[in-house]
Amino acid sequence: MEACHSPQQFNVTSYGAITVAIITLEVFAGLWINAFIICVLCIAWVKKKTLNSNEKILLLLGCSRIPFLCFAWVYHFISKIYPNFLHVQTILQLLASFSTFFNYSNLWVSACLCGFYCIKIANFRNSFFIYLKVKIDRMVPWLLLGSGILALAISVIINVLNETLQRNNITSTCQENFWEVTIRNDKHFFSSYFLAGLVFTTSFMVVILAAVSLLFSLWRHKRTMQTNSMKDLSVDAHIRAMKSVLSFLVMYSINFVCLVLTIIYATKKENIMALLIYIYLCAFPGVHSLILIFSNPKLEKALLKIVASVKCEFLMK
């Protein structure tokens, strides 16, 4: 008896196959980059017995991005290769729950990191800003804990709403009024999408406010140094910092637009635009983490040391 695969069991379109290949490469690279950050920081933690506030945020960011990339890849792989598995409610709920939680954690911790950089680096004479600059190191653990709790709470609420919506679709029968079922479902849809949009918008506003404030502070300081004819090295350092912040702001803005578009395409059939959005969302954690490595002297030094040793071994062979 010849084995055969039905279209339902193995349905891979050309676009789907290309997307799976691209996302697999992105996820693989993102996992290695974030694993590198975690390893370097954990080794430093063991040696020094402590981590500064910046390293704590980077460590938690790496720890949230690795599972996010894993669950995002698993969901996309199953949806393209074995879509029937997603009809099993237990598998779908588990993937959706973990993916949502780690995605929200990633967004909130990224926003915390941008806000931390702004408070530490920017120079404003406002009394409240000076108070934050003094207290920020003590606030970081509580901010990270609050971000995790908030991400967990919102992801649980959204998944409960989605589960209730699915239950309504299954249990709705002819005994119920069609319009009552439709109105009830629309309320759950709106509540779920409203909460998701609120998370995306709030984290994006924090990043925008922090990044623009930091850019303004760096630009003003650069102008002051140029007026006072200070060393070119200091001016060049501020220009590099401004370019780094600006590149992150552009990347995060595109990421926010893509996240909003995922809400729009959630109720529509998947098309090329949706696939491009998913490709960018999977690339963002790895690319942003790579930028963070080159903006952190400790991480950059460790990476260059590894690259030099690998290059040396390769030349010896």
C-alpha positions as CSV (number, residue, x, y, z in Angstrom):
1,M,0.0,0.0,0.0
2,E,1.6,3.3,-1.2
3,A,1.9,6.1,1.3
4,C,0.3,9.3,0.2
5,H,0.0,12.7,1.7
6,S,-3.3,14.6,1.3
7,P,-3.2,18.4,0.6
8,Q,-4.7,18.9,4.1
9,Q,-1.8,17.1,5.8
10,F,1.0,18.6,3.8
11,N,0.0,21.9,2.3
12,V,3.1,24.1,1.5
13,T,2.8,26.9,-1.0
14,S,5.8,28.5,-2.7
15,Y,5.4,31.6,-0.6
16,G,4.9,29.6,2.5
17,A,8.1,27.5,1.9
18,I,10.2,30.7,1.2
19,T,8.8,32.4,4.3
20,V,9.5,29.4,6.5
21,A,13.1,29.3,5.2
22,I,13.6,33.0,5.8
23,I,12.1,33.0,9.2
24,T,14.1,29.9,10.2
25,L,17.3,31.7,9.3
26,E,16.2,34.8,11.2
27,V,15.1,32.9,14.3
28,F,18.4,30.8,14.3
29,A,20.5,34.0,14.1
30,G,18.3,35.7,16.7
31,L,18.6,32.8,19.1
32,W,22.5,32.8,18.8
33,I,22.7,36.6,19.3
34,N,20.5,36.6,22.4
35,A,22.1,33.5,23.8
36,F,25.5,35.2,23.5
37,I,24.2,38.2,25.5
38,I,22.8,35.9,28.2
39,C,26.0,33.9,28.4
40,V,28.3,36.9,28.7
41,L,26.1,38.6,31.3
42,C,25.7,35.4,33.3
43,I,29.5,34.8,33.3
44,A,30.0,38.4,34.5
45,W,27.3,37.9,37.1
46,V,29.1,34.8,38.5
47,K,32.5,36.6,38.5
48,K,31.3,39.9,40.1
49,K,28.4,38.5,42.1
50,T,26.3,41.4,40.9
51,L,24.9,43.1,37.8
52,N,24.3,46.8,37.1
53,S,20.9,48.1,36.1
54,N,21.7,48.1,32.4
55,E,22.9,44.5,32.5
56,K,19.8,43.4,34.4
57,I,17.5,44.8,31.7
58,L,19.6,43.3,28.9
59,L,19.6,39.9,30.6
60,L,15.8,39.9,31.0
61,L,15.4,41.2,27.4
62,G,17.5,38.3,26.1
63,C,15.6,35.8,28.2
64,S,12.2,37.0,26.9
65,R,13.3,37.1,23.2
66,I,14.6,33.6,23.0
67,P,11.3,31.9,23.9
68,F,9.4,34.5,21.8
69,L,11.4,33.5,18.8
70,C,11.0,29.8,19.5
71,F,7.2,30.0,19.9
72,A,6.9,32.3,16.9
73,W,8.8,29.9,14.7
74,V,6.9,26.8,15.9
75,Y,3.6,28.6,15.3
76,H,4.6,29.7,11.8
77,F,6.1,26.3,10.9
78,I,3.0,24.4,12.0
79,S,0.7,26.8,10.3
80,K,2.5,26.4,7.0
81,I,3.5,22.7,7.1
82,Y,0.8,21.0,9.2
83,P,-2.1,23.5,9.5
84,N,-4.5,20.9,10.8
85,F,-2.6,20.7,14.1
86,L,-3.8,24.3,14.9
87,H,-7.3,23.0,14.8
88,V,-6.5,21.2,18.1
89,Q,-7.6,23.7,20.7
90,T,-5.0,22.7,23.3
91,I,-2.0,23.2,20.9
92,L,-3.4,26.5,19.6
93,Q,-4.1,27.8,23.1
94,L,-0.6,26.9,24.4
95,L,1.2,28.4,21.4
96,A,-1.0,31.6,21.6
97,S,-0.6,32.0,25.4
98,F,3.2,31.6,25.5
99,S,3.8,33.6,22.3
100,T,1.6,36.5,23.6
101,F,3.2,36.6,27.0
102,F,6.8,36.6,25.7
103,N,5.9,39.1,22.9
104,Y,4.5,41.6,25.5
105,S,7.5,41.0,27.8
106,N,9.8,41.7,24.9
107,L,8.0,45.0,24.1
108,W,7.8,46.2,27.7
109,V,11.5,45.4,28.6
110,S,12.6,47.1,25.3
111,A,10.6,50.2,26.4
112,C,12.2,50.0,29.9
113,L,15.7,49.8,28.3
114,C,15.1,52.8,26.1
115,G,13.7,54.8,29.1
116,F,16.7,53.8,31.2
117,Y,19.1,55.0,28.6
118,C,17.3,58.3,28.3
119,I,17.3,58.9,32.1
120,K,21.0,57.9,32.5
121,I,22.4,59.7,29.5
122,A,20.2,62.7,28.9
123,N,20.9,65.9,30.7
124,F,17.9,68.0,31.7
125,R,17.6,70.4,34.6
126,N,14.0,69.5,35.5
127,S,13.7,68.5,39.2
128,F,11.6,65.4,38.4
129,F,14.1,64.2,35.8
130,I,17.0,64.7,38.3
131,Y,15.0,62.7,40.9
132,L,14.5,59.9,38.4
133,K,18.3,59.9,37.5
134,V,19.1,59.5,41.2
135,K,16.5,56.8,41.9
136,I,16.5,54.9,38.6
137,D,18.9,52.1,39.7
138,R,16.6,51.2,42.6
139,M,13.5,51.4,40.4
140,V,14.8,49.0,37.7
141,P,14.1,45.7,39.5
142,W,10.5,46.9,40.3
143,L,10.0,48.1,36.7
144,L,11.1,44.7,35.4
145,L,8.9,42.9,37.8
146,G,6.0,45.1,37.0
147,S,6.6,44.6,33.3
148,G,6.5,40.8,33.7
149,I,3.3,40.9,35.8
150,L,1.6,43.3,33.4
151,A,2.5,41.2,30.4
152,L,1.3,38.0,32.1
153,A,-2.0,39.7,33.2
154,I,-2.8,41.1,29.8
155,S,-1.9,37.9,28.0
156,V,-4.1,35.9,30.3
157,I,-7.0,38.3,29.8
158,I,-6.7,38.2,26.0
159,N,-6.5,34.4,25.9
160,V,-9.5,34.1,28.2
161,L,-11.4,36.4,25.8
162,N,-10.3,34.4,22.8
163,E,-11.3,31.1,24.5
164,T,-14.7,32.6,25.4
165,L,-15.1,33.7,21.7
166,Q,-14.3,30.2,20.5
167,R,-16.6,28.6,23.0
168,N,-19.4,30.9,21.8
169,N,-18.8,30.0,18.2
170,I,-19.0,26.2,19.1
171,T,-22.0,26.4,21.4
172,S,-24.1,28.8,19.5
173,T,-27.1,26.9,18.1
174,C,-30.4,27.7,16.5
175,Q,-31.9,28.2,20.0
176,E,-30.1,31.5,20.3
177,N,-30.7,34.6,18.3
178,F,-28.1,35.1,15.5
179,W,-27.8,38.8,16.3
180,E,-27.2,38.2,20.0
181,V,-24.3,35.8,19.2
182,T,-22.8,38.2,16.7
183,I,-23.0,41.1,19.1
184,R,-21.4,39.1,21.9
185,N,-18.6,37.9,19.6
186,D,-18.0,41.4,18.4
187,K,-17.6,42.6,22.0
188,H,-15.0,39.9,22.7
189,F,-13.1,40.7,19.4
190,F,-13.1,44.4,20.3
191,S,-11.9,43.8,23.9
192,S,-9.1,41.5,22.8
193,Y,-7.9,43.8,20.0
194,F,-8.2,46.9,22.2
195,L,-6.0,45.3,24.9
196,A,-3.4,44.2,22.4
197,G,-3.4,47.7,20.7
198,L,-3.1,49.3,24.2
199,V,0.0,47.3,24.9
200,F,1.6,48.1,21.6
201,T,0.7,51.8,21.8
202,T,1.8,52.3,25.4
203,S,5.2,50.7,24.9
204,F,5.7,52.6,21.6
205,M,4.8,56.0,23.3
206,V,7.4,55.3,26.0
207,V,10.0,54.5,23.4
208,I,9.1,57.6,21.3
209,L,9.2,59.9,24.4
210,A,12.5,58.5,25.7
211,A,14.3,58.4,22.3
212,V,13.2,61.9,21.2
213,S,14.2,63.3,24.6
214,L,17.6,61.6,24.4
215,L,18.2,62.7,20.8
216,F,17.3,66.3,21.8
217,S,19.7,66.2,24.8
218,L,22.6,64.7,22.7
219,W,22.0,67.2,19.9
220,R,22.0,70.2,22.3
221,H,25.2,68.8,24.0
222,K,26.9,68.4,20.6
223,R,26.0,72.0,19.7
224,T,27.5,73.2,23.0
225,M,30.7,71.3,22.5
226,Q,31.1,72.6,18.9
227,T,30.5,76.2,20.1
228,N,33.2,75.7,22.8
229,S,35.6,74.2,20.3
230,M,35.9,71.0,22.3
231,K,37.7,67.8,21.0
232,D,36.4,66.3,17.8
233,L,36.4,62.8,19.5
234,S,33.7,63.9,22.0
235,V,31.6,65.4,19.1
236,D,32.0,62.2,17.0
237,A,31.0,60.0,20.0
238,H,27.8,62.1,20.4
239,I,27.1,61.9,16.7
240,R,27.5,58.0,16.8
241,A,25.2,57.9,19.8
242,M,22.6,60.0,18.0
243,K,22.8,57.7,14.9
244,S,22.3,54.6,17.1
245,V,19.3,56.1,18.9
246,L,17.8,57.3,15.6
247,S,18.2,53.8,14.0
248,F,16.6,52.1,16.9
249,L,13.7,54.7,16.8
250,V,13.1,53.9,13.1
251,M,13.3,50.2,13.7
252,Y,10.9,50.3,16.6
253,S,8.5,52.5,14.7
254,I,8.4,50.0,11.8
255,N,8.0,47.2,14.4
256,F,5.0,49.1,15.9
257,V,3.3,49.5,12.5
258,C,3.8,45.8,11.8
259,L,2.3,44.9,15.2
260,V,-0.8,47.1,14.5
261,L,-1.1,45.5,11.0
262,T,-1.1,42.0,12.6
263,I,-4.3,43.0,14.4
264,I,-5.8,44.1,11.1
265,Y,-4.8,40.9,9.2
266,A,-5.9,38.7,12.1
267,T,-9.4,38.5,10.7
268,K,-8.3,38.2,7.1
269,K,-6.7,35.5,4.9
270,E,-3.0,35.4,5.0
271,N,-1.4,37.1,2.0
272,I,2.0,38.4,0.9
273,M,1.7,41.5,3.0
274,A,1.0,39.4,6.1
275,L,4.1,37.2,5.4
276,L,6.3,40.3,5.0
277,I,5.1,41.6,8.3
278,Y,5.8,38.3,10.0
279,I,9.3,38.2,8.5
280,Y,10.1,41.7,9.9
281,L,8.7,40.9,13.3
282,C,10.9,37.8,13.5
283,A,14.0,39.8,12.3
284,F,13.6,42.7,14.8
285,P,14.7,40.9,18.0
286,G,17.9,39.6,16.5
287,V,18.8,42.9,14.7
288,H,18.0,45.0,17.7
289,S,20.0,42.7,20.0
290,L,23.0,43.0,17.6
291,I,22.8,46.8,17.8
292,L,22.8,46.5,21.6
293,I,25.9,44.3,21.5
294,F,27.9,46.9,19.5
295,S,26.6,49.7,21.8
296,N,27.8,47.9,24.9
297,P,31.6,47.9,25.4
298,K,31.6,44.6,27.4
299,L,29.5,42.7,25.0
300,E,31.3,44.1,21.9
301,K,34.7,43.2,23.4
302,A,33.5,39.6,24.2
303,L,32.1,39.3,20.6
304,L,35.3,40.6,19.0
305,K,37.4,38.2,21.2
306,I,35.3,35.2,20.0
307,V,35.5,36.3,16.3
308,A,39.3,36.7,16.6
309,S,39.7,33.3,18.2
310,V,37.5,31.6,15.6
311,K,39.4,33.4,12.8
312,C,42.7,32.4,14.3
313,E,41.7,28.7,14.5
314,F,40.4,28.8,10.9
315,L,43.7,30.3,9.6
316,M,45.7,27.6,11.5
317,K,43.8,24.9,9.7
